[in-house]
Amino acid sequence: MHPLIFIAAATSLGMLFALQEWIGSRFWNYHVDLSLLLEAWGAQYFLWGVLCWILWWTLRSRINTANLKTILIVFFPLSILTSVLEETIWVLLFPRLPMGRPPMPFWQRLSFHLDAELIDSLVLFWCAFFLFRGLGYYQRYREKERIASQLQSQLVQAQMRALRMQLNPHFLFNTMNGISSLMRIDVAAADLMLEQLSRLLRITLHRGESQFIPLSDEMEFIEMYLAMQDRRFAGRVLQQTTIDPHVHDAIVPTMILQPIVENAYAHGLSRLSADGVLSIDASSEGSFLRLSVTNTGLGLRAAQSTSGNGVGLVNVQDRLRMHYGNDHTFSMSELEGNLVQVVITLPLRFSERPTEQTTGYGA
């Protein structure tokens, strides 16, 4: 849609029509000056190229979003005005036309050409209109493809990062040591911890390429992770989970909470020797879903000064922006008592197939 390319293409089309008319006139033994035809047709389609590009440049968004009412109220009168304007300029440029008729004043020539070509001009306008509308649909389709490709890449990176951050060899080594120790004193607890580790791996690996999941599925993953962290920190952290039943089947991006919880442990709770608190809440606020993670620690400034900005949080913000544009919020703030809170709000949407069995939050 570069103006030079667009206008040159329109002018070339006019030249082809001029050549077609000249060949047709020769076939019927009419003698018409080829140079005059090239000038007339070329100028006419040059004008249309300029006018249509101005239309695209100034009204592109309205063309792409226009409904039937807008088309009738705005673009139909505009098509008539544009057609008359183009014919007026063209008649001024070619006072010798129409050929084979006695000289006529300007207004008479304009009336003559409007009677003969107004319908053709309207057809040209609406062809350009629907061409631009089609281009708009195509551009949006390509943009959605590009975003979907980026989201898929982000999702794979998030899954791999979850495995790398949570289930790295050191963490697995400590977990297996804990299971080995529990086998001698509490076989049931060791068996439960091993089962939770297995489920955590299975959930992470078997979600495939899903970009959105019900909140219940996300919380199932979080509960497995929290249960393992509870054993790892040996009761130093009080975990609280409050999920509004009405948002149980709300749709959320995959692994949207895990990086935040991981960040809370890595940069806050791990620095406490006792009395740590982690609270996860989900509720509805009008047409939005509110997710919050609150944890005790050394405060926001202390965590940032020693650790910087977490990569996981940056990933969460990037994916929220790609999924929802400006229709979401993400905030991190420090509350009284060295509490750090991350709050996300996003459009409240529900799964078409409700979850049959609820997750045992806090179990």
C-alpha positions in Angstrom: 0.0 0.0 0.0 2.9 2.4 -0.5 1.4 5.4 -2.4 3.9 5.3 -5.3 3.3 1.6 -5.9 -0.5 1.9 -5.4 -0.9 4.9 -7.7 1.5 3.5 -10.3 -0.5 0.3 -10.4 -3.8 2.2 -10.8 -2.3 4.3 -13.6 -1.0 1.2 -15.4 -4.5 -0.4 -15.2 -5.8 2.8 -16.9 -3.2 2.4 -19.7 -4.3 -1.2 -20.2 -7.9 -0.1 -20.6 -6.8 2.6 -23.1 -4.9 0.1 -25.1 -8.0 -2.2 -25.1 -10.2 0.6 -26.3 -7.8 1.5 -29.1 -7.5 -2.1 -30.3 -11.3 -2.4 -30.2 -11.7 0.8 -32.2 -9.2 -0.4 -34.8 -11.2 -3.7 -35.1 -14.4 -1.7 -35.8 -12.5 0.6 -38.2 -12.7 3.7 -36.0 -9.6 5.9 -36.0 -8.8 7.1 -32.5 -5.6 8.8 -31.4 -3.8 6.3 -29.2 -1.9 9.1 -27.3 -5.1 10.8 -26.4 -6.6 7.6 -25.1 -3.5 6.9 -23.0 -3.6 10.4 -21.6 -7.4 10.2 -20.8 -7.5 6.8 -19.3 -4.1 7.2 -17.6 -5.2 10.5 -16.0 -8.5 9.1 -14.9 -7.0 6.1 -13.1 -4.2 8.2 -11.8 -6.8 10.4 -10.1 -8.6 7.3 -8.8 -5.3 6.0 -7.5 -4.7 9.2 -5.6 -8.2 9.5 -4.2 -8.3 5.9 -3.2 -5.0 6.0 -1.4 -6.1 9.2 0.4 -9.2 7.2 1.4 -7.1 4.3 2.7 -4.7 6.7 4.5 -7.4 8.7 6.3 -10.2 6.2 6.8 -8.5 2.9 7.0 -9.7 2.0 10.5 -13.3 3.1 9.8 -13.3 1.1 6.5 -12.2 -2.1 8.4 -14.8 -1.7 11.2 -17.7 -0.1 9.3 -21.1 -1.8 9.8 -24.1 -1.5 7.5 -25.3 1.7 9.1 -21.9 3.4 8.7 -21.6 2.3 5.1 -25.0 3.7 4.3 -24.7 7.0 6.2 -21.0 7.7 5.7 -19.5 5.8 2.8 -22.4 5.9 0.3 -22.5 9.7 0.2 -18.7 9.8 0.2 -18.7 7.5 -2.9 -20.9 9.9 -4.8 -18.9 12.9 -3.7 -15.6 11.2 -4.6 -17.0 10.2 -8.0 -18.2 13.7 -8.8 -14.9 15.2 -7.6 -12.9 12.8 -9.9 -15.0 13.5 -12.9 -14.8 17.3 -12.3 -11.0 17.2 -12.2 -10.9 14.9 -15.3 -13.2 17.1 -17.3 -11.0 20.2 -16.5 -8.0 18.3 -17.8 -9.5 17.2 -21.1 -11.6 20.0 -22.6 -11.4 18.2 -26.1 -13.6 15.4 -24.8 -16.0 14.0 -25.7 -14.8 13.5 -29.2 -17.1 13.8 -32.2 -19.2 16.4 -30.6 -19.3 20.2 -31.0 -17.5 22.2 -28.3 -19.5 22.4 -25.1 -19.1 24.6 -22.0 -17.6 23.1 -18.9 -20.8 22.4 -17.0 -22.4 20.8 -20.0 -19.4 18.5 -20.5 -19.4 17.6 -16.8 -23.1 16.7 -17.0 -22.5 14.7 -20.1 -19.6 12.7 -18.5 -21.5 12.2 -15.2 -24.5 10.8 -17.1 -22.2 8.4 -18.9 -19.7 7.4 -16.2 -21.1 8.0 -12.8 -22.1 4.4 -12.4 -18.7 3.3 -13.5 -17.1 5.7 -11.0 -19.2 4.3 -8.2 -18.2 0.8 -9.1 -14.5 1.8 -8.9 -15.1 3.4 -5.5 -16.8 0.4 -4.1 -14.2 -2.0 -5.6 -11.5 0.0 -3.8 -13.6 0.1 -0.6 -14.0 -3.7 -0.5 -10.4 -4.2 -1.6 -9.3 -2.1 1.4 -11.6 -4.0 3.7 -10.2 -7.3 2.5 -6.7 -6.1 3.0 -7.7 -5.1 6.6 -9.1 -8.6 7.2 -5.9 -10.1 5.8 -3.7 -7.9 7.9 -5.6 -8.8 11.1 -5.4 -12.5 10.2 -1.7 -12.3 9.7 -1.3 -10.3 12.9 -3.3 -13.0 14.8 -1.0 -15.6 13.3 2.0 -13.7 14.4 0.7 -13.3 17.9 -0.3 -16.9 18.1 3.2 -18.0 17.0 4.7 -15.8 19.7 2.3 -17.0 22.3 3.1 -20.6 21.5 6.8 -19.8 21.8 6.2 -18.0 25.1 4.2 -21.0 26.4 6.9 -23.5 25.5 9.5 -21.2 27.2 7.2 -20.9 30.3 6.9 -24.7 30.5 10.6 -25.3 30.1 11.3 -22.5 32.6 8.9 -24.1 35.1 10.8 -27.4 34.8 14.1 -25.7 35.1 13.3 -23.4 38.0 11.1 -25.8 40.1 12.4 -29.2 39.1 16.1 -28.5 38.5 18.5 -31.3 39.5 19.3 -29.7 42.9 15.6 -29.5 43.8 15.0 -33.0 42.6 18.0 -34.2 44.6 16.8 -32.6 47.8 13.2 -33.9 47.2 14.4 -37.5 46.7 16.6 -37.2 49.8 13.6 -36.1 51.7 11.6 -39.0 50.4 14.4 -41.4 51.3 14.5 -40.1 54.9 10.7 -40.2 55.3 10.7 -43.9 54.1 12.4 -44.8 57.4 10.0 -43.0 59.7 6.8 -42.3 57.8 6.2 -44.4 54.7 2.8 -42.9 54.0 4.2 -39.4 54.0 7.1 -40.4 51.7 4.6 -42.1 49.4 2.5 -39.0 49.2 5.5 -36.8 48.5 6.6 -39.1 45.7 3.1 -39.1 44.3 3.0 -35.3 44.3 6.3 -35.1 42.6 5.1 -37.5 39.9 1.8 -35.5 39.4 3.7 -32.2 39.2 5.8 -33.7 36.4 2.9 -35.2 34.7 0.8 -32.0 34.8 3.6 -29.9 33.4 4.5 -32.2 30.6 1.0 -33.3 29.5 -0.6 -29.9 29.1 0.7 -29.7 25.6 0.3 -26.4 23.7 -2.8 -25.2 25.5 -2.6 -21.5 26.0 -5.7 -21.2 28.2 -6.9 -23.5 31.0 -9.6 -23.4 33.7 -8.5 -21.8 36.9 -9.2 -25.1 38.7 -6.5 -26.8 36.5 -4.0 -24.0 37.3 -4.7 -24.4 41.0 -4.2 -28.1 40.8 -0.7 -27.5 39.6 -0.2 -24.8 42.2 -1.4 -27.1 45.0 1.0 -29.8 44.0 3.8 -27.3 44.0 2.8 -25.8 47.4 2.5 -29.2 49.0 6.1 -30.0 48.0 7.3 -26.6 49.1 5.6 -27.1 52.5 7.6 -30.2 53.1 10.7 -28.6 51.8 10.4 -25.6 54.2 9.3 -27.9 57.1 6.3 -25.9 58.3 8.1 -22.5 58.2 5.5 -21.1 55.8 1.7 -20.9 56.4 -0.1 -21.4 53.1 -3.5 -19.9 52.6 -5.6 -20.4 49.4 -9.0 -18.7 48.9 -10.8 -19.3 45.6 -14.2 -18.0 45.0 -16.4 -20.9 43.8 -17.9 -18.7 41.2 -14.6 -18.4 39.3 -13.7 -22.1 39.6 -14.1 -22.5 35.8 -12.8 -19.1 34.8 -10.3 -19.3 31.9 -6.7 -18.1 32.7 -3.4 -18.3 30.7 -1.5 -21.5 31.4 1.1 -21.2 34.2 0.1 -17.6 35.0 0.4 -18.1 38.8 3.4 -20.4 39.1 6.1 -17.8 38.3 4.6 -15.5 40.8 4.5 -18.1 43.6 8.0 -19.2 42.6 9.1 -15.6 42.9 7.4 -15.3 46.4 9.4 -18.3 47.7 12.7 -17.4 45.9 12.9 -13.7 46.9 10.8 -13.6 50.0 9.8 -16.7 52.0 13.2 -18.4 51.6 14.8 -15.6 53.5 12.7 -16.1 56.6 13.6 -18.6 59.4 10.0 -18.9 60.6 6.5 -17.5 60.5 6.3 -17.0 56.8 2.9 -16.5 55.2 1.8 -17.1 51.6 -1.7 -16.2 50.5 -3.3 -16.9 47.1 -6.7 -15.4 46.3 -9.0 -15.5 43.3 -12.3 -13.6 43.0 -14.5 -11.8 40.6 -14.7 -8.0 40.3 -17.5 -7.2 38.0 -16.5 -8.5 34.6 -12.9 -9.1 35.7 -11.1 -11.9 37.4 -8.8 -10.8 40.2 -5.8 -13.0 41.2 -3.5 -12.0 44.0 -0.4 -13.6 45.6 0.7 -12.1 49.0 3.8 -13.2 50.9 5.9 -12.1 53.8 9.6 -11.5 53.4 12.1 -8.7 53.7 10.1 -6.2 51.7 10.0 -5.3 48.0 13.1 -3.0 48.0 15.3 -5.6 49.8 14.2 -8.3 47.4 14.8 -6.2 44.3 18.2 -5.0 45.6 19.5 -8.5 46.0 17.7 -10.3 43.2 16.6 -7.7 40.6 13.5 -8.2 38.5 12.4 -11.8 38.3 12.5 -13.3 34.7 9.2 -15.1 35.5 7.4 -11.9 36.3 8.5 -10.3 33.1 7.3 -13.4 31.2 3.9 -13.2 33.0 3.5 -9.5 32.0 4.5 -10.1 28.4 2.0 -13.0 28.0 -0.8 -10.9 29.7 -0.1 -8.1 27.3 -0.1 -10.4 24.3 -3.3 -12.2 25.4 -5.3 -9.2 26.5 -3.7 -6.0 25.2 -4.7 -3.1 27.5 -7.6 -5.1 29.0 -5.7 -6.3 32.0 -3.6 -5.0 35.0 -0.5 -6.2 36.7 0.8 -4.6 39.8 3.4 -5.4 42.5 3.3 -3.4 45.7 4.6 -3.6 49.3 2.1 -3.6 52.1 2.6 -3.0 55.8 4.7 -5.5 57.6 7.0 -6.3 54.7 4.2 -7.9 52.8 4.7 -8.1 49.0 1.5 -8.4 46.9 1.2 -9.1 43.2 -2.3 -8.5 41.8 -3.5 -9.4 38.3 -6.9 -8.5 36.8 -8.0 -9.9 33.5 -11.4 -10.4 31.7 -13.6 -12.9 33.3 -14.3 -15.7 30.9 -15.6 -19.2 31.6 -14.8 -22.6 30.3 -17.5 -24.0 28.0 -17.1 -27.4 29.7 -17.3 -27.0 33.5 -14.9 -28.9 35.6 -16.6 -32.0 37.0 -14.6 -32.4 40.1 -13.2 -29.5 42.1 -9.6 -29.4 43.3 -9.1 -29.8 47.0 -7.6 -26.4 47.7 -5.4 -26.4 50.7 -5.4 -30.2 50.9 
